[in-house]
Amino acid sequence: MSHPRTTHHTEHTITVAAPARRVFALIVDVGRWPETFPPTVHVEHVERSGTEERIRIWATANGEVKAWTSRRELDHDRLRVSFRQEVSQPPVAAMGGEWIVEAIDDTRTRVRLLHDFRAVGDDPDNVEWIERAIDRNSGAELDALRIASERAGHGLTLTFEDTVEIPGGLKDAYAFVNEAGLWPERLPHVVGTVLEEDVAGVQTLEMETRAPDGSTHTTRSVRVCFPDERIVYKQLLTPALMTVHIGRWLFEEDADGARITSVHTVVLSEEAVPAVLGPDATVAAARAFVRNALSRNSTITMEHAAAHARGDRS
């Protein structure tokens, strides 16, 4: 097959009611991308040196989960971040681009997101698929960047964790959390699940959960699994009170013993608070409600995983 020769270019722009430095900081901080950008499931650093870095990204594109490694150069003076994928995933043959942050005044910022790409085989269908994915993801990312920049300090984001000691084997506890398809048989609050894993270590999980009042709700997540170490996930379909829910299951062992830790990061929907919790409910009440609900279910899951690890298969 011949190498693709045609390079395509796109540009997407948005104006944000926030200072340029605040906007730029969100673009630089890839650790916050899963909570900021809807398509991004998980990001981790591979290398960091001065203003250069390599990052590994898992993200959705046209309903599929893709993973790639990119090199980035950070220009803190000019407020620019350039990026280039090292090995792209088909139908992308090559892709790169640049974030350009421009201060309009002290409180308004223009953000330009540039992409250049080549399609496998220069195939028109591949070009159309990539353009559609870039258009959808760029629009979603820029709008999400605007919302995240403008909501800073509103108390809508919370992160918390819970830990359960494991008296048995760490691998068995990991297997329990990894095998979410068996949760309806193993966990009292899980009504049903559909677990798919077309690529090893990348799962999609649809789950129906029962609340203490008997009501149920459905969530849909992408999970990236690192065997016996951690499982990170992002909900693509969240309950009404949340616009974002990302989390991690961490499996750790040291001289003091073994443990599972569940970490949640949630962004609340301020508009949904009165509808879900009542007309007089506050954001503080919503924070407490969400934390209690998620901690309760996570702790139940970890306690059952610990029981499974010590050999209690009942």
Secondary structure, 3 states (H helix, E strand, C coil): CCCCCCCEEEEEEEEECCCHHHHHHHHHCHHHHHHHCCCEEEEEEEEEECCEEEEEEEEEECCEEEEEEEEEEEECCCCEEEEEECCCCCCEEEEEEEEEEEECCCCCEEEEEEEEEEEHHHCHHHHHHHHHHHHHHHHHHHHHHHHHHHCCCCCCEEEEEEEEEECCCHHHHHHHHHCHHHHHHHCCCEEEEEEEEEECCEEEEEEEEECCCCCEEEEEEEEEEECCCEEEEEEEECCCCEEEEEEEEEEEEECCEEEEEEEEEEEECHHHHHHHHCCCCCHHHHHHHHHHHHHHHHHHHHHHHHHHHCCCCC
